[in-house]
Amino acid sequence: MGSATTERLIPLAATLISLILIHSTPAISSLASPTSYEVLDDNNFPAGLLPDGISSYDLNITTGQFSVHFNRTCRFSLQNSYHLKYKPTFNGYISNGKLSSLKGVYVRVFLVWREIEEIVRREDDLVFSMRISSYVFPIDYFEERPQCQCVLKCGGGQASKET
């Protein structure tokens, strides 16, 4: 009778171990570092605030201080009227609904590049603040991640001047 009990316990133990492994897999995968786009989402920002092409990023989860790295300067247009530019490395602080002390992020206004110091989420808008002015953009402008435009050394013999 002892061997019959053992024969029943072995499949039960195997099933229990399988269930534990299956249900612990998400916990193990959640230990991986989140992507920069997930960090934005966790702080109530759309992923499209950062273009594709990030080579790496650093984040201090205690202070919110971050640095984002591209292989080169990245530019893209918003609704074909405003142009944003990210230096190869830009940094600042992130908290829920606020990017502050930004360095290396610019918006072109009337042919002049102005450094963005802060981005704040206000309901369905993003407010970009510079030293003496601010601009409000609908969050819908940032639903999709933009592609960096070609600047200076472009493939196929093309070159565009960065202004």
C-alpha positions in Angstrom: 0.0 0.0 0.0 3.0 2.3 0.6 4.1 2.1 -3.1 0.5 2.9 -4.3 0.6 6.1 -2.3 4.0 7.0 -3.6 2.9 6.3 -7.1 0.0 8.8 -6.6 2.2 11.4 -5.0 4.8 11.6 -7.7 2.4 12.8 -10.4 0.9 15.2 -7.9 4.3 16.6 -7.0 5.3 17.0 -10.6 2.0 18.9 -11.3 2.6 21.1 -8.3 6.1 21.9 -9.4 5.0 22.7 -13.0 2.3 25.0 -11.6 4.8 26.8 -9.4 7.2 27.3 -12.4 4.4 28.5 -14.7 3.1 31.0 -12.3 6.5 32.3 -11.2 7.7 33.0 -14.7 6.0 36.5 -14.9 7.6 37.4 -11.6 11.0 36.4 -12.9 10.5 38.4 -16.1 9.3 41.4 -14.3 12.8 41.7 -12.7 14.2 42.8 -16.0 14.7 46.5 -16.5 11.8 48.3 -18.1 12.3 49.9 -21.5 12.5 53.7 -21.7 9.0 53.7 -23.3 7.7 51.7 -20.3 9.2 54.2 -17.9 7.4 57.0 -19.8 4.1 55.0 -19.6 4.6 54.3 -15.8 4.9 58.1 -15.3 1.8 59.0 -17.3 3.6 60.0 -20.6 3.0 58.6 -24.1 5.7 56.5 -25.7 5.8 58.8 -28.7 7.5 61.5 -26.6 10.8 59.5 -27.4 11.6 58.6 -31.0 12.8 55.2 -32.1 16.6 54.8 -32.1 17.5 55.0 -28.4 20.8 53.1 -27.9 20.6 53.1 -24.1 19.3 54.9 -21.1 20.1 55.2 -17.4 17.5 55.7 -14.6 17.9 56.2 -10.9 14.6 54.9 -9.6 15.1 56.6 -6.3 15.6 60.2 -7.6 14.1 59.9 -11.0 17.3 61.2 -12.7 17.7 59.8 -16.2 19.9 60.0 -19.3 18.9 58.9 -22.7 21.5 58.1 -25.4 21.2 58.1 -29.2 23.9 57.3 -31.7 23.6 60.8 -33.1 21.4 63.9 -32.9 17.8 63.0 -33.5 15.2 65.3 -35.1 11.6 64.9 -36.1 8.5 67.0 -36.9 5.2 67.3 -35.0 2.3 67.7 -37.4 4.7 69.2 -40.0 4.8 72.5 -38.1 7.0 72.1 -35.0 10.4 70.4 -35.0 12.0 68.7 -32.0 15.7 67.8 -31.6 17.3 65.5 -29.2 21.1 65.7 -28.6 23.0 62.4 -28.7 22.6 62.4 -24.9 19.9 64.3 -23.0 18.9 64.1 -19.4 16.7 65.4 -16.6 14.3 64.1 -14.0 11.1 62.1 -14.4 8.2 61.9 -12.0 4.5 61.2 -12.5 3.4 63.6 -15.2 6.5 65.8 -15.1 9.9 65.8 -16.9 12.1 68.5 -15.3 15.6 70.0 -15.5 15.8 68.8 -19.1 19.1 69.3 -20.9 19.6 68.5 -24.6 16.0 68.6 -25.9 15.0 71.5 -28.2 12.0 72.8 -30.1 12.3 75.0 -33.1 10.1 78.1 -32.9 10.1 80.7 -35.6 13.5 79.4 -37.0 15.2 79.5 -33.6 16.0 76.4 -31.6 14.9 76.8 -27.9 15.9 74.4 -25.2 13.0 72.7 -23.4 13.4 72.9 -19.7 10.2 71.0 -18.6 7.4 68.9 -20.0 4.2 68.6 -17.9 1.2 66.5 -18.6 -2.1 68.3 -18.0 -5.0 66.0 -18.8 -4.8 65.4 -22.5 -2.1 68.0 -23.2 1.7 68.2 -22.9 3.0 71.6 -21.9 6.6 72.2 -23.1 8.2 75.0 -21.1 11.2 77.1 -22.2 12.7 80.0 -20.3 10.3 82.7 -21.4 7.5 80.8 -23.1 5.6 77.5 -23.2 3.7 75.6 -25.9 0.8 73.2 -25.4 0.5 70.1 -27.6 -2.3 67.6 -27.7 -1.2 64.3 -26.3 -2.5 62.7 -29.5 0.6 64.1 -31.3 2.7 61.6 -29.3 0.7 58.4 -29.7 3.2 56.8 -32.1 7.0 56.8 -31.7 8.5 59.0 -34.5 11.5 58.1 -36.6 14.6 60.3 -36.4 15.2 62.2 -39.6 18.5 62.1 -41.5 20.9 64.9 -40.3 24.3 65.5 -41.9 25.8 62.1 -42.9 22.9 60.4 -44.6 22.9 57.3 -46.8 22.9 57.4 -50.6 25.0 60.6 -50.8 22.3 62.8 -49.3 23.1 65.4 -46.7 20.9 67.8 -45.0 22.2 70.8 -43.0 21.2 70.8 -39.3 20.0 74.3 -38.3 
